[in-house]
């Protein structure tokens, strides 16, 4: 952090000033050439001791455990994700097929916030500290504060994800069957960084072969879409050789509506596939349009 200081010549007789009997310089204009601005590097002030801080990067990015009220506020906030959610997925999230709006999901999400156990805090702090060499290389692109939230299975079916500047460790765990705590943390941190730098998305995703487009999906398939809080909209496709298509878009969809007799959480209704698309040019649109087919290819297509 840069701090600015003004250096003045003090206690000396300056042009335009006369020294009085008491030795003080009396009124007179201060020549601008005798005033110098000094800029020095100063460390960020340390976080308040009242905050439950897990770690701080070398550029001052603070990672801390969110208080329950903060966590509930993040999970129930209106944002791009909540604006994109649809009736079928909100019914699944609320475990009630009569629920169609995210507003009706919010009370259950707020109630699903869990306190951080000390043992789990220590494990996550260890994972973050082990990740600091990587974080210190990218922290200029991160929000100044990253909140760490723990929830049960109700929030997004227990699937880890991100909202705003928070990493949500849903399902009451900081590890996944196929990921260590450090691997899961870095994966979710990537989503926070990506969402915080949307002006760089096209260049960012080009590094892994994605190209920009505006996706148009048939209504029958659109109604089944599951909104991903990490990336609420589909704005890029992957060019691949596929008969009748110019590429594919990774696509999340609900395998069916919520059935109270069957039960389950969002993770049990989670479908993922590749949506074949053909390119066009929409009138008045700067981005190419990806016109999707009415079917989703299984992921094995790409293997």
RALINSUL-V458661 format. One record per residue. N is the residue number from 1. RES is the residue in three letters. SS is DSSP state (~ for helix, > for strand, _ for the rest). PHI is phi as a letter, one per 20 degrees, with the letter a starting at -180 (999 if undefined). BURIAL is I if it has 16 or more other C-alpha atoms within 10 Angstrom, else O. Layout:
N_RES_SS_PHI_BURIAL + N_RES_SS_PHI_BURIAL
//
This chain:
1_UNK___999_O + 2_UNK_>_e_O + 3_UNK_>_c_O + 4_UNK_>_d_O + 5_UNK_>_c_O + 6_UNK_>_d_O + 7_UNK_>_d_O + 8_UNK___d_O + 9_UNK___e_O + 10_UNK___c_O + 11_UNK___m_O + 12_UNK___c_O + 13_UNK___f_O + 14_UNK___d_I + 15_UNK___g_O + 16_UNK___n_O + 17_UNK___c_O + 18_UNK___d_O + 19_UNK_>_f_O + 20_UNK___e_O + 21_UNK___f_O + 22_UNK___e_O + 23_UNK___n_O + 24_UNK___e_O + 25_UNK_>_f_I + 26_UNK___e_O + 27_UNK___g_O + 28_UNK___r_O + 29_UNK___f_O + 30_UNK___e_O + 31_UNK___g_O + 32_UNK_~_f_O + 33_UNK_~_f_O + 34_UNK_~_e_O + 35_UNK___d_O + 36_UNK_>_c_O + 37_UNK_>_e_O + 38_UNK_>_d_O + 39_UNK_>_d_O + 40_UNK_>_c_O + 41_UNK_>_f_O + 42_UNK___c_O + 43_UNK___f_O + 44_UNK___f_O + 45_UNK___f_O + 46_UNK___f_O + 47_UNK___f_O + 48_UNK___g_O + 49_UNK___f_O + 50_UNK___f_O + 51_UNK___e_O + 52_UNK___e_O + 53_UNK_>_e_I + 54_UNK_>_e_I + 55_UNK_>_a_I + 56_UNK_>_c_I + 57_UNK___f_I + 58_UNK___f_I + 59_UNK___e_I + 60_UNK___n_I + 61_UNK___f_I + 62_UNK_>_e_I + 63_UNK_>_d_I + 64_UNK_>_b_I + 65_UNK_>_f_I + 66_UNK___f_I + 67_UNK___f_I + 68_UNK_~_g_I + 69_UNK_~_f_O + 70_UNK_~_f_O + 71_UNK_~_f_I + 72_UNK_~_f_I + 73_UNK_~_f_O + 74_UNK_~_f_I + 75_UNK_~_f_I + 76_UNK___d_I + 77_UNK___f_O + 78_UNK___e_O + 79_UNK___b_O + 80_UNK_~_f_O + 81_UNK_~_f_I + 82_UNK_~_f_I + 83_UNK_~_f_O + 84_UNK_~_e_O + 85_UNK___f_I + 86_UNK___c_I + 87_UNK_~_g_I + 88_UNK_~_f_I + 89_UNK_~_f_I + 90_UNK_~_f_I + 91_UNK_~_f_I + 92_UNK_~_f_I + 93_UNK_~_f_I + 94_UNK_~_e_I + 95_UNK___l_I + 96_UNK___b_I + 97_UNK___f_I + 98_UNK___f_O + 99_UNK___f_I + 100_UNK___c_I + 101_UNK___d_I + 102_UNK_~_f_I + 103_UNK_~_g_O + 104_UNK_~_f_I + 105_UNK___e_I + 106_UNK_~_g_I + 107_UNK_~_g_O + 108_UNK_~_f_I + 109_UNK_~_f_I + 110_UNK_~_f_I + 111_UNK_~_f_O + 112_UNK___e_I + 113_UNK_>_f_I + 114_UNK___d_I + 115_UNK___f_O + 116_UNK___e_I + 117_UNK___f_O + 118_UNK_~_g_O + 119_UNK_~_f_O + 120_UNK_~_f_O + 121_UNK_~_g_I + 122_UNK_~_f_O + 123_UNK_~_f_O + 124_UNK_~_f_I + 125_UNK_~_g_I + 126_UNK_~_f_O + 127_UNK_~_f_I + 128_UNK_~_f_I + 129_UNK_~_f_I + 130_UNK_~_f_O + 131_UNK_~_e_O + 132_UNK_~_g_I + 133_UNK_~_g_O + 134_UNK_~_f_O + 135_UNK_~_g_I + 136_UNK_~_f_O + 137_UNK_~_e_O + 138_UNK_~_c_O + 139_UNK_~_f_I + 140_UNK_~_f_O + 141_UNK_~_d_O + 142_UNK___d_I + 143_UNK___g_I + 144_UNK___f_O + 145_UNK_>_b_O + 146_UNK_>_d_I + 147_UNK_>_e_I + 148_UNK_>_d_I + 149_UNK_>_c_I + 150_UNK_>_d_I + 151_UNK_>_c_I + 152_UNK___e_I + 153_UNK___e_I + 154_UNK___f_I + 155_UNK_~_f_I + 156_UNK_~_l_I + 157_UNK_~_m_I + 158_UNK_~_m_I + 159_UNK___e_I + 160_UNK___g_I + 161_UNK_>_a_I + 162_UNK_>_c_I + 163_UNK_>_b_I + 164_UNK___l_I + 165_UNK___d_I + 166_UNK_>_c_I + 167_UNK_>_d_I + 168_UNK_>_d_I + 169_UNK_>_e_I + 170_UNK_~_e_I + 171_UNK_~_n_I + 172_UNK_~_m_I + 173_UNK___c_I + 174_UNK___d_I + 175_UNK___c_I + 176_UNK_>_c_O + 177_UNK___g_O + 178_UNK___d_O + 179_UNK_>_c_O + 180_UNK___f_O + 181_UNK_~_g_I + 182_UNK_~_f_I + 183_UNK_~_f_I + 184_UNK_~_f_I + 185_UNK_~_g_I + 186_UNK_~_f_I + 187_UNK_~_f_O + 188_UNK_~_f_I + 189_UNK_~_f_I + 190_UNK_~_g_I + 191_UNK_~_f_I + 192_UNK_~_f_I + 193_UNK_~_f_I + 194_UNK_~_f_I + 195_UNK_~_f_I + 196_UNK_~_f_I + 197_UNK___c_O + 198_UNK_~_f_O + 199_UNK_~_f_O + 200_UNK_~_d_O + 201_UNK_~_g_I + 202_UNK_~_f_O + 203_UNK_~_f_O + 204_UNK_~_f_O + 205_UNK_~_f_I + 206_UNK_~_f_O + 207_UNK___f_O + 208_UNK___d_O + 209_UNK___n_O + 210_UNK_>_e_I + 211_UNK_>_c_I + 212_UNK_>_f_I + 213_UNK___a_I + 214_UNK_>_d_I + 215_UNK_>_e_I + 216_UNK_>_d_O + 217_UNK___d_I + 218_UNK___g_O + 219_UNK_~_g_O + 220_UNK_~_f_O + 221_UNK_~_e_O + 222_UNK_~_g_O + 223_UNK___f_I + 224_UNK___e_I + 225_UNK_>_f_I + 226_UNK___e_I + 227_UNK___e_I + 228_UNK___e_I + 229_UNK___f_I + 230_UNK___f_I + 231_UNK___b_I + 232_UNK___f_I + 233_UNK___c_O + 234_UNK___e_I + 235_UNK___c_I + 236_UNK_>_b_I + 237_UNK_>_c_I + 238_UNK_>_d_I + 239_UNK_>_f_I + 240_UNK_>_b_O + 241_UNK_>_f_O + 242_UNK_>_b_O + 243_UNK___g_O + 244_UNK___m_O + 245_UNK_>_b_I + 246_UNK_>_d_I + 247_UNK_>_r_I + 248_UNK_>_c_I + 249_UNK_>_c_I + 250_UNK_>_g_I + 251_UNK_>_c_I + 252_UNK_>_e_I + 253_UNK_>_b_I + 254_UNK_>_e_I + 255_UNK___f_O + 256_UNK___r_O + 257_UNK___f_I + 258_UNK___f_I + 259_UNK___d_O + 260_UNK___g_O + 261_UNK___f_O + 262_UNK___e_O + 263_UNK___m_O + 264_UNK___o_I + 265_UNK___d_I + 266_UNK_~_g_I + 267_UNK_~_f_I + 268_UNK_~_e_O + 269_UNK_~_d_I + 270_UNK_>_e_I + 271_UNK_>_d_I + 272_UNK_>_c_I + 273_UNK_>_b_I + 274_UNK_>_d_I + 275_UNK_>_e_I + 276_UNK_>_f_I + 277_UNK_>_c_I + 278_UNK_>_d_I + 279_UNK_>_e_I + 280_UNK_>_b_O + 281_UNK_>_c_O + 282_UNK___f_O + 283_UNK___f_O + 284_UNK___m_O + 285_UNK___d_O + 286_UNK___f_O + 287_UNK___e_I + 288_UNK_>_f_I + 289_UNK_>_e_I + 290_UNK_>_d_I + 291_UNK_>_e_I + 292_UNK_>_e_I + 293_UNK_>_f_I + 294_UNK_>_e_O + 295_UNK_>_c_O + 296_UNK_>_d_I + 297_UNK_>_e_I + 298_UNK___f_O + 299_UNK_~_g_O + 300_UNK_~_g_O + 301_UNK_~_g_O + 302_UNK_~_e_O + 303_UNK___e_O
//
